[in-house]
Amino acid sequence: MSEFVIHSYDELAHPPGPEVNFNESVYVNGFDAKTGTGGWLRLGNRVNEGHAELSVCLYLPGGRIACSFRRPSISANDRFDAGGLVYTVLEPFRSIEIRYEGELYIVDDPEALRDPQSLFARGADATGHVRLKVVAESPIHGGAPAHDGVQTMHGRDFSLGHFNQHGRISGEIQVGAEAFPIDGRGWRDHSWGPRYWQVIYYYRLFLANFENGDGFMLLKLTDRSGHARRVSVLLVDRQYEEITDLDAITDWTGAQDPQRVRLGVRTANRKALITAEILTLAPLRNRRCVDGETLVSRIAEGHTRFDWDGKSGFGMTEYIERIEDGKLAGYPL
């Protein structure tokens, strides 16, 4: 019997729990197979707090980033539609569409994202139009825990239910007068339950797609005691293989940002050596006041080129960690 259960209605919004920090999120990333242009979009409904978390981060030619980060008001958790970002299920577990129409800030130097208040105070630079369709090229991975003894992906205090899927992606990104057709592959997830970003002590997440349809989702999640869990899959011939081991060695910049990564992966069927080069990094932060204390997390979102067994593909590297006494919890690991 599977440790997780998933139903077609889990593609839709769930009744919110009583937790103040109940969150239901949908996320999509995708990149053009030839140019690497693309990005990620996320909408997290925090209906018990009266707002959604809207994130749009587009990686453009020349190392530029076009982005928007806002908290539009919501009063119900019955859809994924806020602030100009709309997520629609076309066919459960087979195809979805995500659209965004709204303001974008153009960042020529991603270092400006370290001081977002100054960046956003100047006003938006362009109007953006994003339309991406994702068609499944893998099974669904994850779901809701079948019983109380099941370990969830991130832990029960960070998204009780969670599923994800690789897919073919098509559409277009428009930033002002510039238009970028997208024909490639991407990854999506959907999660629901209580969530504070600061619950994560530190983790490293790697998401990739290759032109032949292979890919992976590799996650190493470490708690305050130093205990690490590895929750990961390789996608080979449109089937997921659960990993049995994962090692990640990071090369860092002088600013303590990830720059290159070497990954060693093992499943029951194969061993893989994977290298990652972060092409453009969005150095983001999240702050949350809990019991009168301000907790801060670094969320580094890297547009990445991966190489695996002679194949090259695009995807994302995400490093999340608490910042305590000015220090990154996971650095230099």
Contacts in CASP RR format, 6 or more apart in sequence:
PFRMAT RR
TARGET T0000
AUTHOR 0000-0000-0000
METHOD contacts of the structure
MODEL  1
MSEFVIHSYDELAHPPGPEVNFNESVYVNGFDAKTGTGGWLRLGNRVNEG
HAELSVCLYLPGGRIACSFRRPSISANDRFDAGGLVYTVLEPFRSIEIRY
EGELYIVDDPEALRDPQSLFARGADATGHVRLKVVAESPIHGGAPAHDGV
QTMHGRDFSLGHFNQHGRISGEIQVGAEAFPIDGRGWRDHSWGPRYWQVI
YYYRLFLANFENGDGFMLLKLTDRSGHARRVSVLLVDRQYEEITDLDAIT
DWTGAQDPQRVRLGVRTANRKALITAEILTLAPLRNRRCVDGETLVSRIA
EGHTRFDWDGKSGFGMTEYIERIEDGKLAGYPL
1 146 0 8 1.000
2 146 0 8 1.000
3 145 0 8 1.000
3 146 0 8 1.000
3 147 0 8 1.000
3 150 0 8 1.000
4 142 0 8 1.000
4 143 0 8 1.000
4 144 0 8 1.000
4 145 0 8 1.000
4 146 0 8 1.000
4 150 0 8 1.000
4 163 0 8 1.000
5 143 0 8 1.000
5 144 0 8 1.000
5 145 0 8 1.000
5 146 0 8 1.000
6 140 0 8 1.000
6 142 0 8 1.000
6 143 0 8 1.000
6 144 0 8 1.000
6 163 0 8 1.000
8 92 0 8 1.000
8 93 0 8 1.000
9 92 0 8 1.000
10 143 0 8 1.000
10 144 0 8 1.000
10 163 0 8 1.000
10 190 0 8 1.000
11 89 0 8 1.000
11 92 0 8 1.000
11 93 0 8 1.000
11 96 0 8 1.000
11 190 0 8 1.000
12 89 0 8 1.000
13 24 0 8 1.000
13 45 0 8 1.000
13 77 0 8 1.000
13 78 0 8 1.000
13 79 0 8 1.000
13 80 0 8 1.000
14 24 0 8 1.000
14 77 0 8 1.000
14 192 0 8 1.000
15 77 0 8 1.000
16 22 0 8 1.000
16 24 0 8 1.000
16 47 0 8 1.000
16 48 0 8 1.000
16 77 0 8 1.000
17 48 0 8 1.000
17 193 0 8 1.000
18 48 0 8 1.000
19 48 0 8 1.000
19 193 0 8 1.000
19 194 0 8 1.000
20 48 0 8 1.000
20 49 0 8 1.000
21 46 0 8 1.000
21 48 0 8 1.000
21 49 0 8 1.000
21 194 0 8 1.000
21 195 0 8 1.000
21 196 0 8 1.000
22 46 0 8 1.000
22 47 0 8 1.000
22 48 0 8 1.000
22 77 0 8 1.000
22 192 0 8 1.000
22 193 0 8 1.000
22 194 0 8 1.000
22 195 0 8 1.000
23 44 0 8 1.000
23 45 0 8 1.000
23 46 0 8 1.000
23 53 0 8 1.000
23 159 0 8 1.000
23 191 0 8 1.000
23 192 0 8 1.000
23 193 0 8 1.000
23 194 0 8 1.000
23 195 0 8 1.000
24 44 0 8 1.000
24 45 0 8 1.000
24 77 0 8 1.000
24 190 0 8 1.000
24 191 0 8 1.000
24 192 0 8 1.000
24 193 0 8 1.000
25 42 0 8 1.000
25 43 0 8 1.000
25 44 0 8 1.000
25 45 0 8 1.000
25 53 0 8 1.000
25 159 0 8 1.000
25 189 0 8 1.000
25 190 0 8 1.000
25 191 0 8 1.000
25 192 0 8 1.000
25 195 0 8 1.000
26 42 0 8 1.000
26 43 0 8 1.000
26 44 0 8 1.000
26 80 0 8 1.000
26 87 0 8 1.000
26 98 0 8 1.000
26 188 0 8 1.000
26 189 0 8 1.000
26 190 0 8 1.000
27 40 0 8 1.000
27 41 0 8 1.000
27 42 0 8 1.000
27 188 0 8 1.000
27 189 0 8 1.000
27 190 0 8 1.000
28 40 0 8 1.000
28 41 0 8 1.000
28 42 0 8 1.000
28 87 0 8 1.000
28 96 0 8 1.000
28 98 0 8 1.000
28 132 0 8 1.000
28 134 0 8 1.000
28 169 0 8 1.000
28 186 0 8 1.000
28 187 0 8 1.000
28 188 0 8 1.000
29 38 0 8 1.000
29 39 0 8 1.000
29 40 0 8 1.000
29 41 0 8 1.000
29 186 0 8 1.000
29 187 0 8 1.000
29 188 0 8 1.000
29 207 0 8 1.000
29 315 0 8 1.000
29 316 0 8 1.000
30 38 0 8 1.000
30 39 0 8 1.000
30 40 0 8 1.000
30 132 0 8 1.000
30 134 0 8 1.000
30 169 0 8 1.000
30 182 0 8 1.000
30 184 0 8 1.000
30 185 0 8 1.000
30 186 0 8 1.000
30 187 0 8 1.000
30 209 0 8 1.000
30 314 0 8 1.000
30 315 0 8 1.000
31 37 0 8 1.000
31 38 0 8 1.000
31 39 0 8 1.000
31 59 0 8 1.000
31 169 0 8 1.000
31 182 0 8 1.000
31 184 0 8 1.000
31 185 0 8 1.000
31 186 0 8 1.000
31 209 0 8 1.000
31 303 0 8 1.000
31 314 0 8 1.000
31 315 0 8 1.000
32 38 0 8 1.000
32 180 0 8 1.000
32 181 0 8 1.000
32 182 0 8 1.000
32 183 0 8 1.000
32 184 0 8 1.000
33 183 0 8 1.000
33 184 0 8 1.000
33 185 0 8 1.000
33 211 0 8 1.000
33 313 0 8 1.000
33 314 0 8 1.000
34 183 0 8 1.000
35 61 0 8 1.000
35 180 0 8 1.000
36 59 0 8 1.000
36 303 0 8 1.000
36 314 0 8 1.000
37 59 0 8 1.000
37 60 0 8 1.000
37 61 0 8 1.000
37 173 0 8 1.000
37 180 0 8 1.000
37 182 0 8 1.000
38 58 0 8 1.000
38 59 0 8 1.000
38 60 0 8 1.000
38 173 0 8 1.000
38 180 0 8 1.000
38 182 0 8 1.000
38 303 0 8 1.000
39 57 0 8 1.000
39 58 0 8 1.000
39 59 0 8 1.000
39 173 0 8 1.000
39 303 0 8 1.000
39 316 0 8 1.000
40 55 0 8 1.000
40 56 0 8 1.000
40 57 0 8 1.000
40 301 0 8 1.000
40 316 0 8 1.000
41 55 0 8 1.000
41 56 0 8 1.000
41 57 0 8 1.000
41 85 0 8 1.000
41 98 0 8 1.000
41 100 0 8 1.000
41 130 0 8 1.000
41 132 0 8 1.000
42 53 0 8 1.000
42 54 0 8 1.000
42 55 0 8 1.000
43 52 0 8 1.000
43 53 0 8 1.000
43 54 0 8 1.000
43 55 0 8 1.000
43 80 0 8 1.000
43 82 0 8 1.000
43 85 0 8 1.000
43 87 0 8 1.000
44 52 0 8 1.000
44 53 0 8 1.000
44 54 0 8 1.000
44 80 0 8 1.000
45 52 0 8 1.000
45 74 0 8 1.000
45 77 0 8 1.000
45 80 0 8 1.000
45 82 0 8 1.000
46 52 0 8 1.000
46 53 0 8 1.000
46 74 0 8 1.000
47 74 0 8 1.000
47 75 0 8 1.000
47 76 0 8 1.000
47 77 0 8 1.000
50 73 0 8 1.000
50 74 0 8 1.000
50 75 0 8 1.000
51 71 0 8 1.000
51 72 0 8 1.000
51 73 0 8 1.000
51 74 0 8 1.000
52 71 0 8 1.000
52 72 0 8 1.000
52 73 0 8 1.000
52 74 0 8 1.000
52 82 0 8 1.000
52 83 0 8 1.000
53 71 0 8 1.000
54 68 0 8 1.000
54 69 0 8 1.000
54 70 0 8 1.000
54 71 0 8 1.000
54 72 0 8 1.000
54 82 0 8 1.000
54 83 0 8 1.000
54 84 0 8 1.000
54 85 0 8 1.000
55 67 0 8 1.000
55 68 0 8 1.000
55 69 0 8 1.000
56 66 0 8 1.000
56 67 0 8 1.000
56 68 0 8 1.000
56 69 0 8 1.000
56 85 0 8 1.000
56 100 0 8 1.000
56 104 0 8 1.000
56 130 0 8 1.000
57 65 0 8 1.000
57 66 0 8 1.000
57 67 0 8 1.000
57 282 0 8 1.000
57 301 0 8 1.000
58 65 0 8 1.000
58 66 0 8 1.000
58 67 0 8 1.000
58 104 0 8 1.000
58 130 0 8 1.000
58 173 0 8 1.000
58 175 0 8 1.000
59 65 0 8 1.000
59 279 0 8 1.000
59 280 0 8 1.000
59 303 0 8 1.000
60 66 0 8 1.000
60 175 0 8 1.000
60 178 0 8 1.000
60 180 0 8 1.000
63 110 0 8 1.000
63 279 0 8 1.000
63 280 0 8 1.000
64 106 0 8 1.000
64 107 0 8 1.000
64 108 0 8 1.000
65 106 0 8 1.000
65 107 0 8 1.000
65 110 0 8 1.000
65 113 0 8 1.000
65 280 0 8 1.000
65 282 0 8 1.000
66 104 0 8 1.000
66 105 0 8 1.000
66 106 0 8 1.000
66 107 0 8 1.000
66 126 0 8 1.000
66 128 0 8 1.000
66 175 0 8 1.000
67 104 0 8 1.000
67 105 0 8 1.000
67 107 0 8 1.000
67 113 0 8 1.000
67 282 0 8 1.000
68 100 0 8 1.000
68 102 0 8 1.000
68 103 0 8 1.000
68 104 0 8 1.000
68 105 0 8 1.000
68 124 0 8 1.000
69 116 0 8 1.000
69 120 0 8 1.000
69 284 0 8 1.000
70 83 0 8 1.000
72 82 0 8 1.000
72 83 0 8 1.000
72 84 0 8 1.000
73 82 0 8 1.000
74 82 0 8 1.000
80 86 0 8 1.000
80 87 0 8 1.000
80 88 0 8 1.000
81 87 0 8 1.000
83 102 0 8 1.000
84 99 0 8 1.000
84 100 0 8 1.000
84 101 0 8 1.000
84 102 0 8 1.000
85 98 0 8 1.000
85 99 0 8 1.000
85 100 0 8 1.000
86 98 0 8 1.000
86 99 0 8 1.000
86 100 0 8 1.000
87 96 0 8 1.000
87 97 0 8 1.000
87 98 0 8 1.000
88 96 0 8 1.000
88 97 0 8 1.000
88 98 0 8 1.000
88 99 0 8 1.000
89 96 0 8 1.000
90 96 0 8 1.000
90 97 0 8 1.000
90 133 0 8 1.000
93 136 0 8 1.000
93 140 0 8 1.000
93 165 0 8 1.000
94 135 0 8 1.000
94 136 0 8 1.000
95 133 0 8 1.000
95 134 0 8 1.000
95 135 0 8 1.000
95 136 0 8 1.000
96 133 0 8 1.000
96 134 0 8 1.000
96 188 0 8 1.000
97 131 0 8 1.000
97 132 0 8 1.000
97 133 0 8 1.000
97 134 0 8 1.000
98 130 0 8 1.000
98 131 0 8 1.000
98 132 0 8 1.000
98 134 0 8 1.000
99 130 0 8 1.000
99 131 0 8 1.000
99 132 0 8 1.000
100 128 0 8 1.000
100 129 0 8 1.000
100 130 0 8 1.000
101 127 0 8 1.000
101 128 0 8 1.000
101 129 0 8 1.000
101 130 0 8 1.000
102 127 0 8 1.000
102 128 0 8 1.000
102 129 0 8 1.000
103 123 0 8 1.000
103 124 0 8 1.000
103 126 0 8 1.000
103 127 0 8 1.000
103 128 0 8 1.000
104 124 0 8 1.000
104 125 0 8 1.000
104 126 0 8 1.000
104 127 0 8 1.000
104 128 0 8 1.000
104 175 0 8 1.000
104 176 0 8 1.000
105 119 0 8 1.000
105 120 0 8 1.000
105 123 0 8 1.000
105 124 0 8 1.000
105 125 0 8 1.000
106 125 0 8 1.000
106 126 0 8 1.000
106 175 0 8 1.000
107 113 0 8 1.000
107 119 0 8 1.000
110 280 0 8 1.000
110 281 0 8 1.000
110 282 0 8 1.000
110 283 0 8 1.000
111 283 0 8 1.000
112 118 0 8 1.000
112 119 0 8 1.000
113 119 0 8 1.000
113 282 0 8 1.000
113 283 0 8 1.000
113 284 0 8 1.000
114 283 0 8 1.000
114 285 0 8 1.000
116 284 0 8 1.000
116 285 0 8 1.000
126 175 0 8 1.000
126 176 0 8 1.000
127 176 0 8 1.000
128 173 0 8 1.000
128 174 0 8 1.000
128 175 0 8 1.000
128 176 0 8 1.000
129 172 0 8 1.000
129 173 0 8 1.000
129 174 0 8 1.000
130 172 0 8 1.000
130 173 0 8 1.000
130 174 0 8 1.000
131 171 0 8 1.000
131 172 0 8 1.000
132 169 0 8 1.000
132 170 0 8 1.000
132 171 0 8 1.000
132 173 0 8 1.000
132 182 0 8 1.000
133 169 0 8 1.000
133 170 0 8 1.000
133 171 0 8 1.000
134 167 0 8 1.000
134 168 0 8 1.000
134 169 0 8 1.000
134 186 0 8 1.000
134 188 0 8 1.000
135 167 0 8 1.000
135 168 0 8 1.000
135 169 0 8 1.000
135 170 0 8 1.000
136 165 0 8 1.000
136 166 0 8 1.000
136 167 0 8 1.000
137 166 0 8 1.000
137 167 0 8 1.000
137 168 0 8 1.000
137 185 0 8 1.000
137 213 0 8 1.000
137 235 0 8 1.000
137 238 0 8 1.000
138 165 0 8 1.000
138 166 0 8 1.000
138 167 0 8 1.000
138 235 0 8 1.000
138 238 0 8 1.000
138 239 0 8 1.000
138 240 0 8 1.000
139 165 0 8 1.000
139 238 0 8 1.000
139 239 0 8 1.000
139 240 0 8 1.000
140 163 0 8 1.000
140 164 0 8 1.000
140 165 0 8 1.000
141 163 0 8 1.000
141 164 0 8 1.000
141 165 0 8 1.000
141 217 0 8 1.000
141 233 0 8 1.000
141 240 0 8 1.000
142 153 0 8 1.000
142 161 0 8 1.000
142 162 0 8 1.000
142 163 0 8 1.000
142 164 0 8 1.000
143 161 0 8 1.000
143 162 0 8 1.000
143 163 0 8 1.000
144 160 0 8 1.000
144 161 0 8 1.000
145 151 0 8 1.000
145 152 0 8 1.000
145 160 0 8 1.000
145 161 0 8 1.000
151 229 0 8 1.000
152 159 0 8 1.000
152 160 0 8 1.000
152 161 0 8 1.000
152 162 0 8 1.000
153 159 0 8 1.000
153 161 0 8 1.000
153 162 0 8 1.000
153 219 0 8 1.000
153 231 0 8 1.000
154 162 0 8 1.000
154 199 0 8 1.000
154 200 0 8 1.000
154 221 0 8 1.000
157 194 0 8 1.000
157 196 0 8 1.000
157 199 0 8 1.000
158 194 0 8 1.000
158 195 0 8 1.000
158 196 0 8 1.000
158 199 0 8 1.000
158 200 0 8 1.000
159 191 0 8 1.000
159 192 0 8 1.000
159 193 0 8 1.000
159 194 0 8 1.000
159 195 0 8 1.000
160 192 0 8 1.000
160 193 0 8 1.000
160 194 0 8 1.000
161 191 0 8 1.000
161 192 0 8 1.000
161 193 0 8 1.000
162 189 0 8 1.000
162 190 0 8 1.000
162 191 0 8 1.000
162 192 0 8 1.000
163 189 0 8 1.000
163 190 0 8 1.000
163 191 0 8 1.000
164 187 0 8 1.000
164 188 0 8 1.000
164 189 0 8 1.000
164 190 0 8 1.000
164 217 0 8 1.000
165 187 0 8 1.000
165 188 0 8 1.000
165 189 0 8 1.000
166 185 0 8 1.000
166 186 0 8 1.000
166 187 0 8 1.000
166 209 0 8 1.000
166 213 0 8 1.000
166 215 0 8 1.000
166 217 0 8 1.000
166 235 0 8 1.000
167 185 0 8 1.000
167 186 0 8 1.000
167 187 0 8 1.000
167 188 0 8 1.000
167 209 0 8 1.000
168 184 0 8 1.000
168 185 0 8 1.000
168 186 0 8 1.000
169 182 0 8 1.000
169 183 0 8 1.000
169 184 0 8 1.000
169 185 0 8 1.000
169 186 0 8 1.000
170 182 0 8 1.000
170 183 0 8 1.000
170 184 0 8 1.000
171 181 0 8 1.000
171 182 0 8 1.000
171 183 0 8 1.000
172 179 0 8 1.000
172 180 0 8 1.000
172 181 0 8 1.000
172 182 0 8 1.000
173 179 0 8 1.000
173 180 0 8 1.000
173 182 0 8 1.000
174 180 0 8 1.000
184 209 0 8 1.000
184 211 0 8 1.000
185 209 0 8 1.000
185 210 0 8 1.000
185 211 0 8 1.000
185 213 0 8 1.000
186 207 0 8 1.000
186 209 0 8 1.000
186 315 0 8 1.000
187 207 0 8 1.000
187 209 0 8 1.000
187 217 0 8 1.000
187 315 0 8 1.000
187 316 0 8 1.000
196 288 0 8 1.000
196 290 0 8 1.000
196 295 0 8 1.000
197 286 0 8 1.000
197 288 0 8 1.000
197 297 0 8 1.000
197 299 0 8 1.000
197 320 0 8 1.000
198 286 0 8 1.000
198 288 0 8 1.000
198 290 0 8 1.000
198 295 0 8 1.000
198 296 0 8 1.000
198 297 0 8 1.000
198 322 0 8 1.000
200 221 0 8 1.000
200 297 0 8 1.000
200 320 0 8 1.000
200 321 0 8 1.000
200 322 0 8 1.000
201 222 0 8 1.000
201 223 0 8 1.000
201 224 0 8 1.000
201 321 0 8 1.000
201 322 0 8 1.000
201 329 0 8 1.000
201 330 0 8 1.000
202 222 0 8 1.000
202 319 0 8 1.000
202 320 0 8 1.000
202 321 0 8 1.000
202 322 0 8 1.000
202 328 0 8 1.000
202 329 0 8 1.000
202 330 0 8 1.000
203 219 0 8 1.000
203 220 0 8 1.000
203 221 0 8 1.000
203 222 0 8 1.000
203 318 0 8 1.000
203 319 0 8 1.000
203 320 0 8 1.000
203 321 0 8 1.000
204 219 0 8 1.000
204 220 0 8 1.000
204 248 0 8 1.000
204 250 0 8 1.000
204 261 0 8 1.000
204 317 0 8 1.000
204 318 0 8 1.000
204 319 0 8 1.000
205 217 0 8 1.000
205 218 0 8 1.000
205 219 0 8 1.000
205 316 0 8 1.000
205 317 0 8 1.000
205 318 0 8 1.000
205 319 0 8 1.000
205 320 0 8 1.000
206 216 0 8 1.000
206 217 0 8 1.000
206 218 0 8 1.000
206 219 0 8 1.000
206 248 0 8 1.000
206 261 0 8 1.000
206 263 0 8 1.000
206 274 0 8 1.000
206 276 0 8 1.000
206 304 0 8 1.000
206 306 0 8 1.000
206 316 0 8 1.000
206 317 0 8 1.000
206 318 0 8 1.000
207 216 0 8 1.000
207 217 0 8 1.000
207 218 0 8 1.000
207 315 0 8 1.000
207 316 0 8 1.000
207 317 0 8 1.000
207 318 0 8 1.000
208 215 0 8 1.000
208 216 0 8 1.000
208 274 0 8 1.000
208 276 0 8 1.000
208 304 0 8 1.000
208 306 0 8 1.000
208 308 0 8 1.000
208 313 0 8 1.000
208 314 0 8 1.000
208 315 0 8 1.000
209 215 0 8 1.000
209 313 0 8 1.000
209 314 0 8 1.000
209 315 0 8 1.000
210 306 0 8 1.000
210 308 0 8 1.000
210 311 0 8 1.000
210 312 0 8 1.000
210 313 0 8 1.000
211 311 0 8 1.000
211 313 0 8 1.000
212 311 0 8 1.000
213 235 0 8 1.000
213 238 0 8 1.000
214 234 0 8 1.000
214 235 0 8 1.000
214 236 0 8 1.000
214 237 0 8 1.000
214 308 0 8 1.000
214 311 0 8 1.000
215 234 0 8 1.000
215 235 0 8 1.000
215 236 0 8 1.000
215 308 0 8 1.000
216 232 0 8 1.000
216 233 0 8 1.000
216 234 0 8 1.000
216 235 0 8 1.000
216 265 0 8 1.000
216 274 0 8 1.000
216 308 0 8 1.000
217 232 0 8 1.000
217 233 0 8 1.000
217 235 0 8 1.000
218 230 0 8 1.000
218 232 0 8 1.000
218 243 0 8 1.000
218 246 0 8 1.000
218 248 0 8 1.000
218 263 0 8 1.000
218 265 0 8 1.000
219 230 0 8 1.000
219 231 0 8 1.000
219 232 0 8 1.000
220 228 0 8 1.000
220 229 0 8 1.000
220 230 0 8 1.000
220 232 0 8 1.000
220 246 0 8 1.000
220 248 0 8 1.000
221 228 0 8 1.000
221 229 0 8 1.000
221 230 0 8 1.000
221 231 0 8 1.000
222 228 0 8 1.000
222 229 0 8 1.000
222 330 0 8 1.000
222 333 0 8 1.000
224 329 0 8 1.000
230 243 0 8 1.000
230 245 0 8 1.000
230 246 0 8 1.000
232 242 0 8 1.000
232 243 0 8 1.000
232 246 0 8 1.000
232 265 0 8 1.000
233 240 0 8 1.000
233 241 0 8 1.000
233 242 0 8 1.000
233 243 0 8 1.000
234 240 0 8 1.000
234 241 0 8 1.000
234 243 0 8 1.000
234 265 0 8 1.000
234 267 0 8 1.000
234 270 0 8 1.000
234 272 0 8 1.000
235 241 0 8 1.000
236 269 0 8 1.000
236 270 0 8 1.000
241 267 0 8 1.000
241 268 0 8 1.000
241 269 0 8 1.000
241 270 0 8 1.000
242 267 0 8 1.000
242 268 0 8 1.000
243 265 0 8 1.000
243 266 0 8 1.000
243 267 0 8 1.000
244 266 0 8 1.000
244 267 0 8 1.000
244 268 0 8 1.000
245 264 0 8 1.000
245 265 0 8 1.000
245 266 0 8 1.000
246 263 0 8 1.000
246 264 0 8 1.000
246 265 0 8 1.000
246 266 0 8 1.000
247 263 0 8 1.000
247 264 0 8 1.000
248 261 0 8 1.000
248 262 0 8 1.000
248 263 0 8 1.000
248 264 0 8 1.000
249 261 0 8 1.000
249 262 0 8 1.000
249 263 0 8 1.000
250 258 0 8 1.000
250 259 0 8 1.000
250 260 0 8 1.000
250 261 0 8 1.000
250 332 0 8 1.000
250 333 0 8 1.000
251 258 0 8 1.000
251 259 0 8 1.000
251 260 0 8 1.000
251 261 0 8 1.000
252 258 0 8 1.000
252 259 0 8 1.000
252 331 0 8 1.000
252 332 0 8 1.000
253 259 0 8 1.000
255 283 0 8 1.000
256 328 0 8 1.000
256 331 0 8 1.000
256 332 0 8 1.000
257 278 0 8 1.000
257 281 0 8 1.000
257 283 0 8 1.000
257 300 0 8 1.000
258 278 0 8 1.000
258 281 0 8 1.000
258 300 0 8 1.000
258 302 0 8 1.000
258 317 0 8 1.000
258 319 0 8 1.000
259 277 0 8 1.000
259 278 0 8 1.000
260 275 0 8 1.000
260 276 0 8 1.000
260 277 0 8 1.000
260 278 0 8 1.000
261 275 0 8 1.000
261 276 0 8 1.000
261 278 0 8 1.000
261 317 0 8 1.000
262 273 0 8 1.000
262 274 0 8 1.000
262 275 0 8 1.000
262 276 0 8 1.000
263 272 0 8 1.000
263 273 0 8 1.000
263 274 0 8 1.000
263 275 0 8 1.000
263 276 0 8 1.000
264 271 0 8 1.000
264 272 0 8 1.000
264 273 0 8 1.000
264 274 0 8 1.000
265 271 0 8 1.000
265 272 0 8 1.000
265 273 0 8 1.000
265 274 0 8 1.000
266 272 0 8 1.000
272 308 0 8 1.000
272 309 0 8 1.000
273 308 0 8 1.000
274 306 0 8 1.000
274 307 0 8 1.000
274 308 0 8 1.000
275 306 0 8 1.000
275 307 0 8 1.000
275 308 0 8 1.000
276 304 0 8 1.000
276 305 0 8 1.000
276 306 0 8 1.000
276 307 0 8 1.000
276 317 0 8 1.000
277 304 0 8 1.000
277 305 0 8 1.000
278 302 0 8 1.000
278 303 0 8 1.000
278 304 0 8 1.000
278 317 0 8 1.000
279 302 0 8 1.000
279 303 0 8 1.000
279 304 0 8 1.000
279 305 0 8 1.000
280 302 0 8 1.000
280 303 0 8 1.000
281 300 0 8 1.000
281 301 0 8 1.000
281 302 0 8 1.000
281 303 0 8 1.000
282 300 0 8 1.000
282 301 0 8 1.000
282 302 0 8 1.000
283 298 0 8 1.000
283 300 0 8 1.000
284 298 0 8 1.000
284 299 0 8 1.000
284 300 0 8 1.000
284 301 0 8 1.000
285 296 0 8 1.000
285 297 0 8 1.000
285 298 0 8 1.000
285 299 0 8 1.000
285 323 0 8 1.000
286 296 0 8 1.000
286 297 0 8 1.000
286 299 0 8 1.000
287 294 0 8 1.000
287 295 0 8 1.000
287 296 0 8 1.000
287 297 0 8 1.000
288 294 0 8 1.000
288 295 0 8 1.000
289 295 0 8 1.000
295 322 0 8 1.000
296 322 0 8 1.000
296 323 0 8 1.000
297 320 0 8 1.000
297 321 0 8 1.000
297 322 0 8 1.000
297 323 0 8 1.000
298 319 0 8 1.000
298 320 0 8 1.000
298 321 0 8 1.000
298 323 0 8 1.000
298 328 0 8 1.000
299 318 0 8 1.000
299 319 0 8 1.000
299 320 0 8 1.000
300 317 0 8 1.000
300 318 0 8 1.000
300 319 0 8 1.000
300 320 0 8 1.000
301 316 0 8 1.000
301 317 0 8 1.000
301 318 0 8 1.000
302 316 0 8 1.000
302 317 0 8 1.000
302 318 0 8 1.000
303 314 0 8 1.000
303 315 0 8 1.000
303 316 0 8 1.000
304 314 0 8 1.000
304 315 0 8 1.000
304 316 0 8 1.000
304 317 0 8 1.000
305 312 0 8 1.000
305 313 0 8 1.000
305 314 0 8 1.000
305 315 0 8 1.000
306 312 0 8 1.000
306 313 0 8 1.000
306 314 0 8 1.000
306 315 0 8 1.000
307 313 0 8 1.000
321 328 0 8 1.000
321 329 0 8 1.000
321 330 0 8 1.000
321 331 0 8 1.000
322 329 0 8 1.000
323 329 0 8 1.000
END
